[in-house]
Structures are given as structure tokens and as C-alpha cells.
Amino acid sequence: MLRRFLFTGVLFLLAACQPTPLWGAPPDMPTSELPPPLIPLLIPSTHTPTPANPTAAPTTTASSWTIWIDPAVPASLRKTVSAWGLQITENKQSAAAFVGFTDTANSQSQWIYALVAPFPTVTDGVTLQTLKDAWSASNTESQDALGTPPFAGLPFLMSQSTLAVLTQLWGQPASGAVKVVAEDQLLDTAWNQIPSWAIIPFEDIEPRWKVLTIDDQSPIHKNFDPASYPLVAHFALTSPTPLNSEYALPATNRYPSKLTTLILTGVTAMARATAKTMDVRGVLFPGKDIRDLMRGADITHINNEVPFYSGCPDPDPNQEKEVFCSRPRYIDLLLDMGVDVVELSGDHFADYGADAMYETLDIYKQNQIPYYGGGATDAEGKKPLLMESNGNKLMFIACNIKSIYATASDTNPGSVKCDFPYMTDQIRKYRAEGYLPISTFQYHEFDSPEARPQQQIDFRQMADAGAVIVSGSQAHVPQVMEFYNGTFIHYGLGNLFFDQMRLVGGSKATRREFIDRHVFYDGKYLGVELFTTFLEDFSRPRFMTDAERTKFLTDYFEASGWINP
């Protein structure tokens, strides 16, 4: 976990977390060795250009060469080549050097592409056979795990260069199998005609895309294996003589060492029936189904609302008074989950007074777990928490909107109350320094998914200041999501470890939970994967079945205003 590499250099061995195609079961956690970087090769040209002046000797200085760029070369790689300052020609026959598609054996640059769909897409992945059938317009009834042909009859959306790449890989597509769209219009085109799917270069992934797996492989996963992934192209520079290193192609557009995953969670309160279950069935019991997912992230966040206290009484599942504490040994559950950061903005941190809060802080410090949103003083709790993972600089900041529960002061411990001018100033400051700010809230709880008007105002303030993620840690009933000026806002994730299995308004709303896994690459926020769980045994989240997940996501995509009922 992060404590093993926090504030260190780039790792060369990465743990992985692989969800199933519909993410209804716990992911496998293979660990694979990072392959060595591709070494740029210098391939002598087999083409002898015709001199512009037949009587003059051919020039041999690279700066005066003309270079031809294959139409299959993606825009970002084309931009790199254009920056060399060589004369670019559209006439391949007159060029002295070439950058173009090649086979694996002669590859200098490995380029990864992603199969994507608009974010409010329920399907999580397809098979390679499904792709091939759609490309060739085969009559084969390729189906997803629910038995429904995914994206049946819909063309792939892609740029002209991507079409050229895939034509090299798979041959000419069937009539109507592809719709060519300009790179800068792909995302809006896809969103305007949901359902839809597209193929884009890895570097074009952004939060409003959902990256789909192909045979369980995804380029935003830590255990991604290019050797078993179909959307990989190879390019090479061919020249008559070896060139200086300044003309080398980048080895790839996806370096595993630049990828960071962060898990954000909702309410944890190891008290009442949850605590009783832990005493009876073991402290680690609540996390047994999601352990691999949680431990597989580079940074795992827990919003623990309840203090650890050595004087905590025996848990009572029927306790009526909402004053909570956890036995100190329950920290083992968080450690087993691989927790890297704890949020202390919760309503119940002060339930057993200052002594319990100081004891809690000591326990976190002893276990080298940083915290934010609360602390020994108001100044400590307000201070942003800064982390760095695989070159990605993250900033965490949190507060409690309810002053009655925000007890931190100059002399007292507790959660910190929301100070919006301070928070927005800090977000702006650290965003300007290259950090990706993440703002989390202990907000008012609601018994339905929609975001309330004032809640939208408060969350959006953080986005306007520069937060890339704004997340509600407080919700017992999960709330809706939105993309706001490039920021992903999830107004409430629901519970994680808490005993709320009783029906709310005749529904099981408090048993449905989101676990959000956010992905960062090379200082950029790529987006979020939504994992969905269902509470059992008053303590234990289990992954939803395919049918449960489909219903849950459909409900929330509709409530978020993204798809029509």
C-alpha cells in the first residue's frame, strides 16, 4: 500500500486489481512484472529518394530531410514528430524518412488504444469476438454476461487515423461498421447518441468516457497486459542513416509507472450491530469480499466516523442512542483493507469526548496512517493532506457542514467545520502547484438520491476552485453524480462498513453502496470506475450480482439525468 512507497520514486513492480466483465464478483489480483521499456530502433530505409535536382548529390543532414507521416499515426504522436522541425511531405515517394505503422518485430513505439463508451453506460466489458463480429458485421450473436448483444448494430466511432490503424490490424471494416468523427468531436457525438461506443488512443481518455474491458483487459487497470490486448499498434521511424536521440519516437503512450489508482468510500462506523458481528465472526469478517479490491489500489481512503476508545462498552445491536465508539482492536480491519488515508470529518468523531479522539489519533499515528478533515486542533484538521504516488500529486481536503458536530478548535480535537473561503484558496493554491485536489464532505444526510440545491452550490464551489473530484462521504443512501466543468462530483457514496440494513421507505436503499476507484495518469485525472456492493450481515459489503448492478446503475444514471427512464 501507499505507506510502502509514499513520497518515493517510481515503482517498477505494480499490484493489480482485475474486475470481472460486469464487476459482480471480487476481482482477481495477479501480479505481473513490468516489461522492459521499448528501445527505439534505427531501421535503415529501403527506399532511395529521388533528389529534387538530379545533378546534385543527395543531402545527408537530417535537418534538411523530408519526412512522410503515415495517416495511421495518432494525433499526439504526429505532434511529437512535427516538433522535430523536419520538412513534412505528403508525397511518400519523395520522402527521405518515414514514420508509420509496422509489425511488432520492428516496433519502436507501442501505442495503446481504448474501447470506450459514454460514462452512463451499464455494460462494463465485451469480448474480442464481439469486436471482431461488429467490425465484420458478422451474424454471430456475440453476447455479454446478461445475454444481451452489447451495442448491437451500432457503428464504432473513431477518428480517421484510428480507422487506418485498425484497418491495418483487422482489415477493411464492413459497410456501416465504422463512423469517422473528428477527434475533438468524438466525446460529444457519443454522448449525443447514447448508447454508443468508440475507440480512442489511451492519451485521449478523460472522465466522461467509460473505459470498457476487452476479455477482462483494460488499459486503466494496474494489471493490464498489452500482450493479451487487441487494441495495440506499433510504429517505427525509418531513415537512411541512424538519427540522433532527439528524433527517437516515444516508446509508448502508456507507461505503467505513471498510473495511480485511488479508492474513495462512504460511511464506516464500526459500532452497534457491525461491532457485534465483528466480535462474533471476527474483526476481519466485514471486509472479506472486497479485500482484494481495496488492497489493490495505490491509495485507499476510509471515512471512519467513529473514534477508537479503550473504554468502549460492549456493542449493543439494539442501541437507540446514536453515540458510537469502536474497540481499538477494530483497527485491524482497516489495516487488512490496506487503508492509506482516513477522513475524520464525520459526525461521530467526538461522541466519547477528547480522550477518545486523542487515543484515536495516536492509533493512526502508530500505524502510520495519515488523516485529514479532523485532528488534535482546528489547524491540524483543516490542513490539506498531500500525497504523491507514481508521480501523481494528490491533495485531500474535507470538512463537516454541521457546526454542532465540528468540535475542533484552537485547543480541542474534533472534526473541522466547513470554511469555504479557506478551502477554495487551498484548492487553487495547490492546483497551481501541480496537485490534483480531492474535496470530500461530511454533509447533511438525505433519504433519497437527488442532490439538494444548497448541496449543489457547496460542492460546485470546490469544483470551481479547481478540485478534480468532489465526493460526499456522509450519505447512508447513495446520491447522484454529475460532471461539472470537468470535475466529477459524486454527492454521496452510501455506507461501507455500517449496520443499516433496515428498510427506508420500504426500500433497501441503505444497503446499496458505491466504491469509487479513481484513475490518474502522468498528472492527469482520467476518470472513475464505479464498483457496486450490497450490505449483508449488518456489516459485510458483497459485490452485487449482474442483475443487481444493472438495476442500481440504471437507477442512478437516470436519477443523474444522463439517460431517459
N, C-alpha and C positions, 0 to 999 in steps of 0.2 A: 504494500500500500504506500501511500504518499510519504509516510514517515520514513520509509526506506530510501527515498530519493529526493525529498523536499529540498529545494534550493541547491540541487546538484546539477551536474551536466546532463547531456543527452544520454538516455539509456540505449543499450543495444540488445536488450532482451525484453520483450513486452508480453505481459499476461494478456489473455484474450477472453472474450465473452461472446458466445455464438448463440443468438436466439434461433428458435425453430421458425419455419416459414410463417406461421401465424402466431408465434410467441405465446402459445397457450401452455407451454411446459418449460421447466427450468432449462437454461442454456447449458451446452457442454462448454468445458473450459480447457481446450487444448492449449498447449504452449509450444510455439514453434520458434526455431532460431531464425533471426533476421538474416535474409540472404545478403551477400556482399553487394555493395553498390555496383551498378553497371559502370564499366570503364569505357570512356569514349574511345572508339577505334578509328583509325585513319585508313580509309579504304581507297586505294588508287582508282581513279576513274578509268573506265574502259572506253570512254568517248573522247575523241580528239576534236576539239572545236575548230571551226573554220575561221581563220583570222579575218578581221574586218578588212585589213589591207593584205592581199595575198602575197605581196612582195616583202612585207615586214615580218620579222621573227615574232612568234607568239610571246606575249608577256608572261612572266613567271611570278610577278609580285602580286600577292593576294589582294592588296588594296585596289588593284585595277581589274580584278576578275569580275565577270558577270556570274550571277548565281540564279538558278531556277528553283522555285519552291513548289513542290507537289501540291495540287489542290486538296489533297487529303491531310495536309499538315494543319493541326488545330490552330486557332487564332492566337493563343498565348505563345505557342512555340514559334509561329510565324513572326510574332512581335519580337521574340528573342533574336531570331536570325536577322530581321530587318535592322536591329540595333547595331549589328556588326559594321554597318556602313558600306557594305559591298553593293555593287550595282545589281539590282534585281531585274531579271528579264522574264518576259512571258514566253519567249521563244526557247524551248528546251534545247533545240539543236545548236543554238549559238552559245549556250552557257558553258562556262569552264568548270563550274561546280554545281552540285545538286543537293537539295535536302528533300528526302522523300521517303515514302513507305518502303519497308524492307522486311526480310524474314528475320526470325529470331536469331539465327546464327550470326547475322551481320549487324545486329542491333547495337546502336549507340544510345538510343533513348527509348525507354519503355513508357508508353502513355496509357493511363488507366481511364476508362470511361465508366459512367454510372447509369443504370436504369432507374429512372425517377418518375414520379407522378405528383400531382398537386398534394400538398400536405394532408388535406382531409380525405385521404383515400384509405379505405379499410383494408384492402389487400396488402399484405406485408411482403410477399415474395412470389416468384414464379420459377418454373423450371427452365433449363436451357432448351428443352424440347418445345416448350411453349413459345419461346422466342423464335426458334427456327420455323415452327409452323406459321407464326404470324408473318415472318419475313417472306416465306414462300407461298403464303396463302393456302397452306395445306388444309385438307379436310379433316385432319386428325383432331379429335376432340380433346386437346390438352386441357386439364382442369386443375384448379387449385385445391387446397385441402378441404374446402367446403363443397366441392363437386360442381362449382360454377365456373365456366370458362372465363378467365380474367381478361378484361379488355377485349372481349370478342368482337371482331370486325372493326376495331379501331386502328387507325394508322399510327405508326411511330412518328412522333415529332422529332425533328433533328435539324441541325444546320447542314449546309451543303458540304462542308469539309468532313463532318461525321458520316454523312452518306457515302462519301468517297472512301473513307476508311472501311466502313462495314461492307461495302461492295467488294473491296479487296479481300476481306476476310470471308464473306459468305456468298459472294456472287451477287448478281443483279436481283433486286427485290421484285416481288410480284407487283403487278399493276395495283395501285391503291394502297400498298402496304406501308408506304412512307409519305409523309407530308413535310416538305422542306420549309423551314421557318428561319428567319434571320436570328442570329444568336441573341440579340438584345430584345427579341420579341417572344422567345420561346416560353418563358415563365408565364407571362400574361396570357398568351394563347392557350396554354394548358389549363390555366385557372378559369378561363372563359368558356371552356368546353368540357368540364368535369362530367364523366370520367375521361381521363386521357393518360397517356404515358409518353415518355420521351427518353432519348439517350443523349447524354451530355458528357463533356470531359470532366474529370474529377474536380479540376480547379473552378468549375462553374457551379458547384454545389452551393446552395445558400438556404437559409432557414425555411423558406416557403416551399421548397421541394421535399418530398419524402423519398428517401433512397430505398429502392426495393432490392431484396436479395435475389440472387440467381443461384439455384441449387444451394441455398443457405449461405452463399458468399456475398459479402458486401464490402466495398472499399472504405466505409466509415467504421468498420469493426476492427478491433485490435488484432484478431487472428486471421485477417484477410490474407489469402494465398493467391497471388497473381497466376501461379502455375495452373490452378484449377478454376480459373475465372475466364469467361469467354470474351469479355469486352476489354481486350488488351491489344494495343497496336504498337508496332516498332518502327522507328525512324532512324535514318542514318544520313550523315554528310559524306558525300563522295567528292573527292577533289584530286587533281592530277599529282599533287605533292602534299606531304603532311603539312598541316596548318598549325599555327601557334595555339596554345591553350585557350586564348581569348575567343577562338572560333569553335570551341567544343560545344556540342549540344548538351543540355541538362540530362542527367542520367534518367530522370523520371519526373513525373508531375505529382508523385505521391511518395514521400519519404516516411516510413513508419515512425521514425524517431521524432517527427513533428506533430504527432496525433495525441490528443489528450481527451479522455472521457471523464465526465463529472456526473454523478448521480445526485439529484435533489429529491427529498422525500417530504412527506407531510407530518402528521402528528404522531409522536411517540410519547406514550405515558405508561410506564411500566408500573402500574398501580391497579388496585381493585381486582377484577377478575383476571386481568392479564398477569398480575403478580402472583395470584393464587395458582394459576395454571403453570407458571414458571417454577413455583415451589414444588408442585406435584409432579410435573412431567420433565423438569429440567430447565435450567436457565437458558439454554441454547435452543429450546424447542420452538419458540416463535419464529426463528429465522431459518428453519431447516430447509424450506422450499425455495427461498430466494437467496440463500447464502452465496452461491456461485455468481449470480448476477451482481450482488452488492460488492463482493470482493474483487470482481473483475474490473471495476472502474479504477482509474488513476486516482480520483478523489471521490470519496463517499461522504455525503452530508447526512446528518441526522438532526432533526429538530426535536431535542429532548426537553419537554416542558416541565419535567418533574425532577426535584432535587434528590440526590443520593443522601441518605441520612442514617447513621448507625443506630439512632433511636427510633427508627421507623417501626410502627406496630405491625402485627401480623396482618396480611391483606384480608380484606373482607369484600367478597364479590357483591354483597348487597349494601355496601356502604352508601348512605344517602348524601352525606355532606361531601361536597366536592373540594376536599383538601387532601392533596396527594403527596406521597413520598415513595421512594424506591430504596430497597436494601442495597448497600454498597456492592454486594457481590453481583448484582444485576449488570454491572459494567461489563461483565464477561460477554453478554450478548452483543453489546456494541463492538467490543474488540473482535468477536468472532465474525461480525459483519464487515470488518475491515474499516471501521469508521475513521475518517481522516479529519473531519471538522464537525463541531457541534454548534448548533444555533441555540442561543439562550434567551430568545425574545419571548418565550411562552408565558401564558397567564399564570402557571402554577409554580414557577421557579421559587417564589417567596413563600409558598404555603407553610413551610415549617421554620420560617424565620432565618435570621442572619447566620446562625451556627450551621444550619443545614446547607445554606448556599456556599459558605466558606469551605465546608467539607467537600461539597461537590466540585468546586474549583480546584481544590487540592487533588482530588481523584483524577480529574482531567489532566492536570499538570504532571502527576506521577506517571500517567500513561502516555504522555507526550501528544495529547490531543488538543489542538488549538480550538478556541471558541470565539464567538462574536455575538453581538446583539444583546449582551449582558455581561456582567463581570463584577469585580470587587468594588468598583466605583462607576459612576456615570461615564467618566472619561475613558475608562478601560473598555466599557461595553460599547460605547459609540465608535471607537476607533475602528476603521476598516481593517479587515484581515486580508493580508496579501499573501498569495501563494504563486509558485511557479512550477510548472510541470511540462517537461518536454519542450521547453522554450516558450510555452504559452503562459502569459502573466495574467492571473485572475485576481479580482478584488471582490470581497464579500462585505456587505453592509446590511444591517437589519434593525428593526425597531418594533415596539408594541404600540399600537394605535390607542390602546385603552390606558389612560393615566393611572387608574386605580390599581392596575397590575404592574405598572412600570415603577419599581421601587428604588432603582439605582439613583444615588445622589453623590455628592462630593465625599460623603463619609459612609454611605450604606451600599451594600451589594444589591443586585437585582437585575431585572430586565430594563432596557432603556426605552424611554418614550420617544415617539417619532418627533424629530426635529428636521422638518423638511428643508429649510434653507441650508442647514449643515450637511445633510445627506446629499443634496443635489450639488453643493460645492465640492464635496469629496469625490463624487462620481465624475464630475467634469475634470477635476484635477488629475485623477488617476487615469482617466481615459486619454487625456492629453499626453500622459507618460507611457502610453502603450499598453495599459492594463485593460482587460475586458471586464467591466463591472457587472456584478450579480447582486441584485437587490431582493431581499426576502422580507416578508411581512408576517407579523402576528396581527391579523386584522380581526374585524368582527366576524362571528360565525353566523352562517345562514343555512336554512334547511332546504334550499333549492339551488340549482346550478348557476342561475344567472348572476352576473356581476352587477352590483348596485351602482347608481350614478356617482356617489362620492367615492366609492371604491375605485371606479374607473379613473376619476380625476387624480386620486392619490398615486395609483400605480403608474399611470401615464406620466406623472411628474418625473419619476425615476427614468423612464424611457426617454423623455425629452432631454434629460441631463446627460444621457449617454449610456445608460445601462443596456447591455445586450440581452439580459434575461431579467424579468421581474416575476417573482414566484410567491404565491401565497402559501405559507406554511401552516396556517391556522385551521383550514377547513376540515370539518368532520364529514360533510357532504361535499364531494368534489365539485369544483366550479369550472366555468367555461374558459376558453383560451382565445387569444387574438394575436395577430401580427399588427403592430402599431409602429409606423415609421421605422421599420426594420428590426424592431425589438419583438422577441417572443414573450408574451405575457400569459401566464397561467394563474388565474385568480385563486385557485385552491386545488391542492392535490388530493385531499382526503386524508384518512388515517394511514398509519403504517403499523405500529405496534400499539393497539389500544383495544379496549374490550367492547366497543359499541356495536353489538350485534342486534340490538333491539330495533324493531321496525320504526321508521319515522314516516308518519302519514301513510302507513300501510305498505311502504316500500322498503327495500334493502339498501337504501342509498348510502348509509354509513359503512356498509360492508364492501362497497366498490372503491377501489383505490388506484391512483396513478403513481407510478415511479418513473420519473423523467430522467432519461440519460442524455446529457448534452454533449455535443462533439465540437472540439476546437482543433484547428489545424494552422500551424505557422502564423499564429497571432490573429486568426480569423475565426469567428463563430460560424460553424457550418449548419447547426440545427439540432433538433431534438428527436429522440426516439421515445415513444410512449409505451411503457410496459404497464400491463393491467393485471391487478391482483384482486382477490376476493377473500375477505376475512373469515377464518374458521376458528373454532375452539376458543373464542374470546381473546385471541392472542396472535394467531398464525395467518399471515397472508399466503395464499397459494395462487399460482398463475391461473388465470381464467381459462376456461375451455374455449375452443374456437367460437362456438355459438355465443357464449357469454361476452367474449371480447368484441365480436361483431356488433352485438346489440349495444354494448357500452360505448364503443367508439361512434357508432351511428347516432346514438342519442346525443352525445356531446358535440359531434360535428354539426348536427342540426341546431342544437342549442347555441352554438358559437356563431350561427348564421352563415356557415360555409356551404352547406348542402341543403336542398329542399326536402322537407318531410315526405 
